[in-house]
């Protein structure tokens, strides 16, 4: 069997860091110029899964790359410290050791572990010394409708508890009413409350009404200092989609061209199959370039994706598919 390490130069590149996005004063003229050609975007999205075919060792290497970009997530009402500690153990060794040995690969980890505020402490204990960041959802997740001062305080408490990344939710009404100043001010306050912790702005794109609204909200959040923009909470009826992703990453491309700051992207919700992760990775490479294939600029918000990737890697190694229940992250 061909050694995956010899096939791929992306799977084990060290995580690098970018200068943080300083933001800009709100430019309403720029926001007003932003449009989205829905039919063209949908046509382009429809080709993404058909234009590239990655096979054998190359596919295995890309799947390992996807693993390194996963925010391994549990956001359930019945979360316990034990469940979170198990998830953190999986984050430390996301793919079984026998599979990694057969691939000729050294250890890898996921990009981060994402939890509610109350689960930060057990996550911090379980991840101590691993270098894996803790991401906490905040600001009244998932609806974002709690009092504003409490949303700000929630961020501050999560940072104090040990979260180095904060996934905030915006007020959808600001987008739906085109109140860009209110969205900008809200995002600036959230960014300030994060301090040194990086902030991911969740747009809840399935509730924003149009791709143009998605594009404009993406730009305003970046102007206000977001380090990442993220599609969804995973709790909406429509979560990450390829058309929405194209709109958001092209907004990132435009912002980088205008300011020099690279903003991260996180699709979340509904990405559960290994083949879907390959489509997203190829889209990032084609639209933004190799730099956005590193976990400091790209993450999957997922809980079940890892299980299917491990299953596909076992198939590559053994030539046989195992039952999905044998891969507990699924």
Secondary structure, DSSP 8 states (H G I E B T S, - for coil): ---HHHH-SSTT---------------HHHHHH----HHHHHHHHHHTTTS----HHHHHHHHHHHHHTEEEE---TT--HHHHHHHHHHHHT-S-HHHHHHHT------SEEEE-GGGHHHHHHHHTTS--EEEEE-SSTTTT-S-HHHHHHHHHHHHHHT-SEEEEE--HHHHHTT-HHHHHHHHHHHHHHHTTSEEEEE--GGGSSSHHHHHHHHHHHHHTT-SEEE---S-SSS---HHHHHHHHHHHHHHHHHHS---EEEEESS--SHHHHHHHHHHHHHHT-GGGGSTTTEEEEESSHHHHHHHHHHHHHHSS---GGGSTT-
